[in-house]
Amino acid sequence: MLEHSFSCPYCWQNVSMLLDSSISNQNYIEDCEVCCNPIQVSLKFNNTQLIDFQANSIEQ
């Protein structure tokens, strides 16, 4: 597991989450721990190294 920090696309607060490096390509939705809005998370690992991370707001 890798701890990764980023800014929420809604409230711009610093958010930290644990990422599972055992799955190389991941896409999922997780709520912001500060403002509770849904964040579309996309990430890629090469072995255990994080090579791409995106956290985007969900268009409604």
BAZA-194434 format. One record per residue: residue in one letter; x, y, z of N, C-alpha, C in turn. Coordinates in Angstrom, 3 decimals, padded with zeros to 6 digits, m for minus. Example, Ala and Ser with C-alpha at 12.3 -4.5 7.8 and 13.67 -1.06 7.14 Angstrom:
   res        n.x        n.y        n.z       ca.x       ca.y       ca.z        c.x        c.y        c.z
     A    013.190   m005.690    007.800    012.300   m004.500    007.800    013.200   m003.300    007.800
     S    012.850   m002.250    007.080    013.670   m001.060    007.140    012.900    000.030    007.870
***
This chain:
   res        n.x        n.y        n.z       ca.x       ca.y       ca.z        c.x        c.y        c.z
     M    000.843   m001.177    000.000    000.000    000.000    000.000    000.892    001.244    000.000
     L    000.424    002.241   m000.707    001.150    003.496   m000.826    000.232    004.629   m000.405
     E    000.684    005.490    000.496   m000.096    006.663    000.875    000.196    007.781   m000.120
     H   m000.881    008.391   m000.646   m000.734    009.437   m001.655   m001.617    010.618   m001.277
     S   m001.073    011.829   m001.356   m001.824    013.051   m001.048   m002.093    013.838   m002.324
     F   m003.255    014.483   m002.350   m003.643    015.300   m003.500   m004.674    016.323   m003.047
     S   m005.000    017.276   m003.911   m006.017    018.285   m003.611   m007.360    017.842   m004.152
     C   m008.383    017.939   m003.312   m009.740    017.610   m003.749   m010.154    018.573   m004.862
     P   m010.749    018.076   m005.951   m011.166    018.961   m007.047   m012.391    019.823   m006.705
     Y   m013.002    019.592   m005.560   m014.162    020.387   m005.133   m013.780    021.434   m004.086
     C   m013.192    020.985   m002.977   m012.917    021.894   m001.856   m011.454    022.333   m001.777
     W   m010.601    021.752   m002.598   m009.170    022.065   m002.698   m008.390    021.781   m001.420
     Q   m008.977    021.031   m000.506   m008.258    020.624    000.702   m007.325    019.452    000.372
     N   m006.249    019.345    001.133   m005.324    018.237    000.948   m005.962    016.959    001.493
     V   m006.010    015.926    000.661   m006.626    014.654    001.014   m005.562    013.569    000.842
     S   m005.582    012.599    001.718   m004.648    011.487    001.641   m005.438    010.192    001.514
     M   m004.946    009.286    000.667   m005.579    007.971    000.563   m004.522    006.901    000.365
     L   m004.882    005.700    000.748   m004.007    004.551    000.556   m004.315    003.904   m000.787
     L   m003.276    003.665   m001.580   m003.429    003.065   m002.898   m002.844    001.657   m002.890
     D   m003.544    000.750   m003.532   m003.117   m000.649   m003.610   m002.276   m000.841   m004.868
     S   m000.994   m001.075   m004.699   m000.083   m001.209   m005.840   m000.124   m002.593   m006.489
     S   m000.925   m003.510   m005.965   m000.992   m004.859   m006.544   m001.838   m004.905   m007.820
     I   m002.595   m003.836   m008.099   m003.409   m003.747   m009.319   m002.844   m002.598   m010.153
     S   m002.379   m002.892   m011.365   m001.639   m001.883   m012.130   m002.500   m000.732   m012.655
     N   m003.713   m001.006   m013.117   m004.602    000.051   m013.622   m005.885    000.058   m012.800
     Q   m006.227    001.230   m012.272   m007.414    001.324   m011.425   m008.225    002.561   m011.764
     N   m009.549    002.421   m011.718   m010.495    003.515   m011.885   m011.634    003.278   m010.908
     Y   m011.893    004.248   m010.062   m012.980    004.091   m009.100   m013.419    005.456   m008.582
     I   m014.503    005.473   m007.835   m015.030    006.689   m007.234   m014.892    006.565   m005.723
     E   m014.350    007.615   m005.126   m014.215    007.654   m003.667   m014.619    009.044   m003.193
     D   m015.354    009.111   m002.092   m015.791    010.395   m001.555   m014.644    011.108   m000.853
     C   m014.616    012.435   m001.005   m013.635    013.259   m000.305   m013.903    013.156    001.194
     E   m012.845    012.968    001.971   m013.006    012.856    003.421   m013.309    014.195    004.084
     V   m013.151    015.302    003.345   m013.422    016.627    003.899   m014.825    017.102    003.523
     C   m015.132    017.128    002.212   m016.409    017.702    001.756   m017.433    016.648    001.319
     C   m017.040    015.387    001.265   m017.909    014.243    000.933   m018.385    014.192   m000.521
     N   m017.839    015.007   m001.395   m018.186    014.930   m002.812   m017.473    013.759   m003.471
     P   m018.089    013.163   m004.506   m017.471    012.006   m005.167   m016.322    012.415   m006.096
     I   m015.218    011.726   m005.978   m014.025    011.991   m006.793   m013.763    010.780   m007.677
     Q   m013.595    011.029   m008.977   m013.212    009.971   m009.914   m011.699    009.817   m009.832
     V   m011.244    008.674   m009.355   m009.821    008.409   m009.170   m009.359    007.445   m010.262
     S   m008.285    007.809   m010.958   m007.659    006.953   m011.971   m006.168    006.915   m011.670
     L   m005.613    005.709   m011.661   m004.191    005.608   m011.360   m003.574    004.414   m012.065
     K   m002.255    004.506   m012.225   m001.498    003.425   m012.854   m000.216    003.201   m012.070
     F    000.104    001.933   m011.901    001.357    001.526   m011.276    002.190    000.760   m012.293
     N    003.492    000.927   m012.217    004.441    000.094   m012.931    005.214   m000.636   m011.845
     N    004.950   m001.933   m011.698    005.414   m002.702   m010.537    004.809   m002.048   m009.303
     T    005.595   m001.493   m008.418    005.041   m000.832   m007.235    005.200    000.690   m007.290
     Q    005.634    001.209   m008.444    005.843    002.649   m008.586    004.612    003.293   m009.218
     L    004.080    004.316   m008.560    002.946    005.074   m009.093    003.433    005.930   m010.255
     I    002.883    005.719   m011.460    003.332    006.468   m012.633    002.291    007.466   m013.128
     D    001.023    007.310   m012.711   m000.010    008.269   m013.109   m001.098    008.277   m012.042
     F   m001.538    009.481   m011.651   m002.625    009.623   m010.684   m003.465    010.823   m011.089
     Q   m004.769    010.616   m011.189   m005.697    011.699   m011.501   m006.888    011.619   m010.555
     A   m007.271    012.772   m010.029   m008.451    012.866   m009.164   m009.308    013.997   m009.722
     N   m010.450    013.640   m010.311   m011.299    014.602   m011.005   m012.693    014.667   m010.419
     S   m013.313    015.822   m010.554   m014.712    015.956   m010.154   m015.581    015.182   m011.142
     I   m016.753    014.808   m010.693   m017.692    014.088   m011.535   m018.724    015.068   m012.054
     E   m018.829    015.164   m013.358   m019.797    016.073   m013.964   m021.220    015.567   m013.726
     Q   m022.076    016.460   m013.290   m023.468    016.065   m013.021   m024.408    016.778   m013.940
***
